[in-house]
Amino acid sequence: VTATDADEGMNGHVKYSLKKVSDMASDIFHLDTESGEIRLLRSLDFEEGESYELEVQARDGGGLFDTAKVT
């Protein structure tokens, strides 16, 4: 995921975090807090789950944030 902020300095620095993620999904997916890259920690097993939904939050240095759902 990617979020941008036109502010300069710390107010324009965006960090990412996972919100509302199931325990199973947190064992499968890793979110890089600096880049927003989502990676698999292990192979997907469709017998465990057919789909996953993650809620990613992007927050700037000024305290503003927004969220997006990734399915």
C-alpha positions in Angstrom: 0.0 0.0 0.0 1.1 3.6 -0.6 0.1 6.8 1.1 1.6 10.2 0.4 1.7 13.5 2.3 2.7 16.8 0.8 4.0 18.2 4.1 7.8 18.5 4.6 9.9 17.1 7.4 8.4 14.9 10.1 4.8 15.9 9.3 5.2 14.4 5.8 6.7 11.1 7.0 4.1 8.3 6.7 4.2 5.1 8.8 2.0 2.1 8.3 0.3 -0.3 10.7 -2.3 -3.1 10.7 -5.6 -2.6 12.4 -8.4 -5.1 12.8 -6.4 -8.1 11.7 -7.3 -11.7 12.7 -4.8 -13.8 14.6 -4.6 -16.1 11.7 -3.9 -13.3 9.2 -1.2 -11.8 11.5 0.6 -15.2 11.3 0.5 -15.1 7.5 1.1 -11.5 6.5 3.8 -8.9 7.4 3.4 -5.2 6.8 6.6 -3.1 6.5 5.9 0.0 8.7 8.1 2.2 6.6 7.4 1.1 3.0 3.8 -0.2 3.3 4.9 -3.5 1.6 2.8 -6.5 2.5 4.6 -9.8 2.4 3.7 -13.4 3.1 5.3 -15.0 6.1 4.3 -18.5 4.8 2.4 -20.0 1.9 -1.3 -19.6 1.7 -3.4 -22.6 2.4 -6.9 -22.3 0.9 -8.2 -25.1 3.3 -7.5 -22.6 6.2 -9.1 -19.6 4.5 -10.4 -18.7 1.1 -9.7 -15.0 1.6 -8.3 -12.5 4.1 -9.1 -8.9 4.9 -6.5 -6.6 6.4 -7.1 -3.0 7.5 -4.0 -0.9 7.0 -3.6 2.5 8.6 -1.2 5.2 7.3 -0.3 7.9 9.8 1.8 11.0 9.2 4.1 12.7 11.7 1.4 15.3 12.4 -1.0 12.7 13.8 -3.3 12.6 10.7 -4.3 9.1 9.4 -6.4 7.2 7.0 -7.2 3.5 6.6 -7.7 1.2 3.7 -9.0 -2.4 3.4 -6.9 -4.9 1.6 -8.6 -8.2 0.6 
